[in-house]
């Protein structure tokens, strides 16, 4: 789906590409390897361990939670085999700027890795069902690193099946992931947080914020030092228009109230764009600086599986208008199946309304 989306991006001939985080699912090295290979372009090897599919969607798994394409409707014989086959990606030929999401830095987007978690990730046994003792021990407790380590200290706490081991599945640290993303992209060198400013053409400055926790939890976090840094970047923008990008919505991010106050006081802020909720949403925010737009955009893994484009134009009356619209990924046999399955998912983006209203999708936003 990402490779097919990059073909659509190329057809738009943009000045830059921004990715709003959750670039991978489980903070694993092999996942980041594959993501970077897709952005780089060329041949991509999606498999892990031994050749062929080795997971919960196999036809022999009776758990109704998982879609098994060989036996469940809509049937797609051979889908798992084709999904593990090498494929070609067009790559990106314009500067691209990554943000990190919780899934990029935390295991399952929720918890920092540990020696026990790493052993499970690279090992040859996969937990398929917790035993009753483990279930009783976790029901009344909140998720914590200590709880996970306690569950794993004697091995997998329940029924397991054999899988092919693979050291490439090792979880990476936040520092490792950020270093690799900086090296591969147009993001400038920096410290342990992936926040930075960048220019989009002559008239727009982008500001990327890192709102990901490093210990536990998916809720966004903005630190006081980041707010001070943001104020500096706003001042340095001069007469350029400003678009801020963050993985999480700033209105739902812990510690972001002072950042929103700083944005409210700027007359050059056009929009704040986020992607963590996988939902299309456009909301006006009134401010002392003249107001701006809070824009949420959909994901490539949920319905409607679309990207979002922006174009800034000057009006005849001397104002500016930020045009935004959604685009589909280019035709591709596997990506097209993914889109159909995303539409049919009864717990996914369609019943949850992630596509948004008409006014959340294609719009002209005036300043």
N, C-alpha and C positions, 0 to 999 in steps of 0.2 A: 504494500500500500504506500509506504514511504517513497519507494523508487518510482512508482506510478505518479505520485504527487509531484515529485521533482520534475517529471516531464511537463506537467502542467505549469509549474513555476517557470521553467525555461521559456515556455510559450508566452508568458507575461512580460518577459524581458525586464525584470525588476532591477533596481539599483542595489538591493540588499535583501537578505533572507534572515528572519529572526525566528528561532525555535524556542517556544515558551516553557520548556522543561518536560520532565517525564519522558526523556529520550529513550530510556530503557525501562524495564519492569522491576528488576530485582537487584539492582546495584552490582551486577556481575561483570567480570572482565570480558567474557565472551560476548555478552550483549553489547557492551560498548565497542568491542572490536567490530561487530557487525554494523552497528549504527555508523561508525566512522567510515567503514568500507562503502556503505551506501552513499554517504555524502561525498566521499572521494571519487567514486565512480569506478566502473569496471566489474569484474567478477566477484560475487559475494557468496560465501559458503555459510549457510544458515544452521547447519547441523551441530550437534554436540554428542560426544561419546561415540558409540558405534554407529555405523551407517543405518539409516532408516529411523522411523518414528519410535520413540520410547517414552510414553507418557500416559496421561489419564484419559485421553480421547480414543484409546484403542477400543476395538469392537468388543473385547472381552470384559471391559469394565462395566459392571452393572449399576454403578452409581448414577441415578437419574439427573444429578446436578450437572453432568458433563455431556455436551453434544458429541456423539460418535458418528462421524460422517458416513461410515460404511453401513450403518443400520438405522440411524435415526433420520426422520424427515427434517428438511429436504436432503435426500441422500446425495452424496457427492463421492462416488467410488474413486479411490486413489488419491483423495485430497491430501491426506497426511503424507503420503509418499511425495507428491508434487511439492508440498510445502517445505519439505526437507531438501529439495533439489537445489543446486547452485543456480543463480540467476544473475542477470546483468543490470546494473544501475547506471543511469546517465550522469550521476554526480551533480555537483553544484558548480557553476561557472561564475558566480558573483560572490562578493564577500558575505559570509554567513556568521551569525552571532548567536551563540547558544546561551540559554538560561538553564539552571538546574532546578529540577523538581524533587520532591521527597523520594520518588522511586529511583532517582539517579544516585542518591547518596545513602539511603537506608534500605535494609533488607525488607522486601515487600512494601517499601515506602513507609515503614513504621518503626524500625529499630536498628540501632547500630550493630555491625557485625561483631562476632566473637570467635574464639578458637573452635567452640562447639558448633556454631552455625557454619563456619567454613568447612569443617569436617563433613557435615551433612551435604553441603553444596557440591563438593568435589567427589564424594564417596560413591559407593556402589549399592547403597540401600536407600529406598525412597519410602517415607512414611505415607501410608494410605488411610490409616484410621487410628485415632487415639484410643488407648485402652480406658476402661472405666475409672481406674485409679487416677490417671492423668486428667481426665475430664473433671472429676470431683475436685482435684487440687487447683484447677484454674478457674472454675466457675465463679468464685467469689472474689477473684483478684483482678487487679488492673494489669495491663501489659507492662512488663519491665524487662530489662536485660537480665536481671537476676532470676526472674521467673523462668525465662527461656533457658538459661544455663542450668537451672535446677532440673528442669524437665529433661534436658539432654545429657546430664552428667553420667548417666548409666546406659547411654545409647538411646536409640529411638523408642519412645514410650508408646508402642502399639504395633499393629500389624504393618509389615513393610514388604516391599517387593524389590527384586534385584533390578538395577539399572546399570548402564555402562558408566564407569567413573570417568571424570574428565577434570584435570587440574585447571583448565581454562575457565571453569565455572566459579573460580574463587571470587568471593566478593571483594570489590576494591574499596579502599578508604576514600573519604571525601577528597583528601588532598590528591590522591592518585587520579581520580576522575577529573577533577578540575584542571590538573596539570595537562592531562591528555586533551581535554577539550580546548584549552588555550592554545596548545601546540598545533592542533589541526584546523582551527578556525581563524577568523579575523579578530577575535577577542584579544585585547592587549595583555601583556604580562601584568601580574598583580599578586596579591597575597592569597590567604586561605579562603576568602570569600570571592565568589564569581560575580562581582559587581564592577561595572565599568561604563564609560560613555563612549559614543562613537558617532561619526557624522554620516548622514544619509543625504548625499548630494550637497548642495550649497546652502540650503535653507533649513535643514532639520537636524537636530541633535537627538539621538536615541540615548536613553539611560536605562541600563539593565540592572535590576535589583536581585540580590540573592536572599530569598526569604525562607530557606530550608533549615530546619533544625539539624543538629549534628548528633543528637542522642536518641530521642524517641518522640514519636508523634508526627502526624501529617499536617497539623495546623501550622500555618505560616508564622514566622517570627522575624521581626525587624529590630535590630539591635541599636542602642543609642548612638554608637559610633557611625553606623550606617546613615542615620538621620543627619548627623553633622556632615558626613560626606555628600549626601544628597543636596543639602543646602549649598555646598560649594559648587557642585555641578550645575545647579540651577543658575547660580550667579555667573558662572563661566560661559553659559550658553549665549550670552549677549542678546542680539536681536534675532537669533535663530529660534524657530519654533521647536517645541520639545514634545517628544512622545516617550513615555515611561513604560517599560516592560517589566512584569514580574510574573512568577509562576502562580502565586496565590493572589486572590483579590485583596487589595490593601484594606478594604473595608472589613475584611474578616481575618486580618493578620494581626497577631499580638504585637504590640509596640509600634503600630503604624500610625497612630493618631497624630503624633508630631510630624510625621512625613506627609500626611494628608494636609496638615495645616501649612506646611511649607509649599506644597503644590498649590493650595488654595490662594496663597499670597502672590503667586507668579502670574504675570500677564501673558506669558509665552507658552504655557502648558496647553497642549491641544487634547491629549488623550492619555489614559493609563490602560494598558492592554494586559490581560492575563489569560491563562489557559487551563489552570488546575481543575476547574469544575467541569470541563468538557462541554460547556453550555454557551450558546450564542446569546449574548445580552448586550444591549446598548442603553446606558442610562446617563442622562445629563446630571452634572454636579455643579450647582451654583457655588460661586466663590468670589472673594474680593477681587481676584485678578481678572474676572470676566467670565469664569466658568470653563469647564472642560468636560470630556466624555469618559465614562468608565465603560470599557469594552471587554467583554468576555468572548472567547472564541472556542469553537468546537474542537474535538480531538479526531485523530485518524484511527482510533481503535473503537470508537462508539459511533452510532448513528448521530449525525448524518455523514460522518467521514469526509469532511471538507476542510480546506484551508481558507484563510482570510487574506485578502489583498487590500492595500491602502494606496491612495494617490492624493497628494496635496496640490490644490490648484488655487490660483488667485482669481477672485471674481472681478467683474467689470467695475463694481463699486469700491474696489480696494480692500475688500475683506478676503478671508481665505475660507476654503471649504475642504474638509477632509472626506474624501470619497472612500467607502469601504464596501467590499462585496465578497461573497463566498465563491469558491471554485471547486469543482470536482477533480478527482485524480484522473489521469489519462486512462483510456481503456486498457485492461490487462486481465487475462483469464482468472488469476488468483485474486487480484485486488477486487475484481467485480464480484466474485463469490463472497469475499469478506464483506463487501457493502450489503449484499443481500442478507447475509447472516446477521449483520448488525441491525438491519431493519426488522428482522424477525425476532430478535432477542426480547423476550417478554419482560426481562428485568433491565433492559438496556436503555439507550438514548431516546428511542421513539416513545415508549410509554412515559418516560420521565420528562419529556418535552425539551430535550437538550437542543433541538434545532431552533428553539425560540420562536417568537412571533415574527411576522414579516418585517416589522420595524427593527428587529434585532439582527437581521441578516444583511440586506443591502440598503445602504443609506448614504445620504449626503449630510455631513455634519458641519454646520456653519459657525464661524467665529467672527 
